[in-house]
């Protein structure tokens, strides 16, 4: 959890730096939006990194088989 908090703190620090240094409001908001997307992705992916043996990404439909044709 310490790395997660360090990563989120880095996103906050980058957001503060972007807010204080970028003058154009549209570029500032676009930069903050991109940082927010990366922060949300980091927060969502924490479960995958904490439990790597559980694969929630692979889902099979009922009609699919893994047999070669």
N, C-alpha and C positions, 0 to 999 in steps of 0.2 A: 504494500500500500504506500510505502514511502516514495517509490518511484512515480506512482500515479499522482500523488500530491505535488511532487516536484515538477512533473510535466504540466499539470494544470496551473501551477504557480508561474511557470515559464510562459504559458499562454497569456496569463493575466499581465505579466510584465511586458510582453510584446504588445499587448493591446494598449497598455498605458503609454508605451513609447510611441506607438503608431498614432494615438490620439493627440499626443503633445507635439509631435514633429510634423505630421502631414497637415497642410493647410487647406487643401481642397476638400470640401465636405463629402463629395461623391467618392473620391478615392479613399478617403478615411473610412467611410462606411463600408465600402467594398472590401477594404483590408480587414476591418473588424469582422465582417461576415465570413471571410475565408478563415480567419483565426478561430472564430466560433465553430465553424464546421469541423475543423481539425480537433478542437477541444471536445466536441460532442462525439466524434469518432473515437477519440482516445477513451472517453468515459464509457462508451458502449462496448468497446473491445476488451475492457478489463476482465469481463467474465470469461472470454475465450482464453485469455492468457493465464487466468487463475486456475482454470480447469481444462487443460489442453487435451485430455483423453476423451472428453465428451465432445463428439463432433455434431454440432447442431446445424452446420452448414450443409451437410449432405442429407438430402431427403429424397426418397424414391417414391414415384407414383405407384399406384396399385398395379398398373399394367406393365411396368418396366421390369426387366430381368437383367441380371448381370452376366448371362450366358452369351458367349460369342455365337454369331450366326454364320 
